Amino acid sequence: MKKIILSLILLLTLSGCWNYNELNEFSIVSGVALDKSGDEYEMSVLISNSPKSNSSDSNSSESQVVVYSGKGKSIFSALKQIGLISPSELYFGSFSVLVISEEVAKDGINNAIDFFVRYPNSRKNFYVVLSKNSKAKDTLKIMTPLSSFPSQKITDNVKSTTELQGIIASKNFNDLLSTILTPGTELSINCIEIVGDVEEGSSKENIESSEPKTYTKLGNLGIFKDDKLVDWASRDESLGINIIKGAISEMFLDIEYEDGYVVIDSTSFSSDVKVKIKNDKPTININLSGEARIIEVKGDVDLENSKVIDEIQKKVNKKIKKRVEQAIQLAIENKTDVFGFGQIFYQEYPKYFEKNKNNWNDNLDKIKINIKSDLMLKNKVSSKTSLEEIND
């Protein structure tokens, strides 16, 4: 009898449909955008519109997503304005991306960070990107054939591009918060841009087109000083920043050689940054190393010739060093330590850093920085040989 009673209790407890109607009362937020409207914040949320394909009142013309916006002097008051529009309570437990506009970033993102730290209904591992040359909320409207949920498209793009290109470094909210709380380092966050017309990108026709006229793409890094966006890094400067920070999963480089070029691919790359103080003068030594292979060749390049390989290898390391120098120059010009050099000094020479931390960013140009790149090419097989092996 006890077993029967226990079984009945478990069945009642594990019943899967008891809260189905409760879940349907929520509007599921999948993306959030922050813009400025005059002196006010404009907050926008991307709501997933639950499909009704199995119900008798299904409407094929219904959009899968809808964007609601609200304005207010504070982010919270802007959120409350959305609550007056949304037909049900907003659920932030599973949203995947926060898009911050260029205007908000230039004004300072501390308010946004503080809001999401304190707001109990949001998870803390969503991705953070900056919108460039467009409103942040417009990026939530762009739908494409492969992903009709714009927030998911942005998230997937961040994940895949981080693994394939050195200019993108994924930054989720926890990463961003950790950087802000770490002394001696400043923020760098990738941007997202809209290519094409916003109205066309938010239309049903853009989803149905095999070649969409409007889409979003990830761009270069925005660099910060304190909590404010101060400049946009170029593609080469973004690569240099990520090289120094060791944020490279995979890196491609085009190297001109004689009348053609070769393309190298590095999936094994590391950055070792050491600091030293001698006679109260700081020095930073950046040692870059790893392995790469040649994945494309144009022109008559004899890859079986060790001298040719050595020449290409020297060109590769020269180009890597140049990208790093460009990134350092950008940081010096904007007086912002986006590399975290100060954090390394703080760990190795805490008394020195404490003495200089108040003007650390202003004195980056006074630090001697040595750069050594030693990427090794492991692929020494010519394309001609490869084709012969295939034919055999």
Buried (B, 14 or more C-beta within 10 A) or exposed (E): EEEEEEEEEEEEEEEEEEEEEEEEEBBBBBBBBBBBEEEBBBBBBBBBEEEEEEEEEEEEEEBBBBBBBBBBEEBBBBBEBBEEEBEEEBBBEEBBBBBBBBBBBBBBBEBBBEBBEEEEEBEEEBBBBBBBEBBBBBBBBBBBEEBBBBBBBBBBBBEEBBEEBBBBBBBBBEBBBEBBEEBBBBBBBBBBBBEBEBEBBBBEEBBEBEEBEBBBEBBBBBBBBEBBBBBBBBBBBBBBBBBBBBBBBBBBBEBEBEEEBBBBBBEBBEBEBEBBEEEEEBEBBBBBBBEBBBEEBBEEBEBEEEEBBEBBBEBBBEBBBBBBBBBBEBBBEBBBBBBBBBBBBBEEBEEBBEEBBEEBBEEBEEBEBEBEBEBBBEBBEBBEEEEEEEEE
